[in-house]
Amino acid sequence: MPKKISELQSAELKFRALLNKRDEINDQAVVLRSERDSLNEQKKTLQEQMRAARDKRDALVAEMRVHKQKRDELQAKAKELIEFKKKMKGQPMGSLRDEVKSLEAQAKALELRQQTVPLTIPKERALLDDLKKRLAEVERLKKILAEQEKIKKEVDDVDRSIDALFKQADKEHAEVVRLSEEQHKAHNEATSFFKEIASLAASADKKHAEFMKLREEADAAHQKASEMRDKIIEIRKEKRVERMEERSAVREVNLATRRALDDKSKRDKAADDALALLLKKGKVEIR
């Protein structure tokens, strides 16, 4: 038959069980806290790497914009020169040269005729007027030809400038393309870090929630243990009072017995009183 335990022993067993449960929960909480802190440290490291990738991306974007602006400016200047070149183009210079040569030959023929052929005064005047007109036309055409030659030179310079501008614009565009590719790589790297950070943050939050739940359970176990300790203290206090009352009763019985030694009836009554008291306290069992 199992041994019956007292109320105090039962309370002490429950108290130790609650303490053990509290300590076990605290041990589990320590593990979770360590795992949570480890995840947060990993997240912190990745956040630094993500910021570095974003800074690199932003710097590349800023540099790319500079080259893009230069490219656009060069292309715009080249287009302006193309329009300018179109406006400067006029009559072909070959036909003007031929016309000048023809007028010069006609003027020489007139001069030769005026010098070698006898003419009347009216005819000579008419010839000289014609010669004057032809020479004036030659001078006019020569000025036009000189202007066109100047324009041609400017056009040639413009062509060279346009080629140079487009060549430089192509270089700037190549830099734009290169920097664009690099900034995309940096952006993808930063995005990858962000996804990893989000995953770690979710895991860390889950660990933290589990940790907080265990801490609440540990606090609850500790609170119950404290209540059980108070109960044990109260039981022990009651036991001490009870023992003191028993000792006091025994002393009173002994004193009453000594006083009644000379009186048998008193001794019997004292014995009966003492026995009744002990029976009341449960210290004597009648078999």
Protein Blocks (a to p, Z undefined) as FASTA:
>chain_A
ZZdddfklmmmmmmmmmmmmmmmmmmmmmmmmmmmmmmmmmmmmmmmmmmmmmmmmmmmm
mmmmmmmmmmmmmmmmmmmmmmmmmmmpccdfklmmmmmmmmmmmmmmmmmmmmmmccdf
klmmmmmmmmmmmmmmmmmmmmmmmmmmmmmmmmmmmmmmmmmmmmmmmmmmmmmmmmmm
mmmmmmmmmmmmmmmmmmmmmmmmmmmmmmmmmmmmmmmmmmmmmmmmmmmmmmmmmmmm
mmmmmmmmmmmmmmmmmmmmmpmklmmmmmmmmmmmmmmnopaccZZ
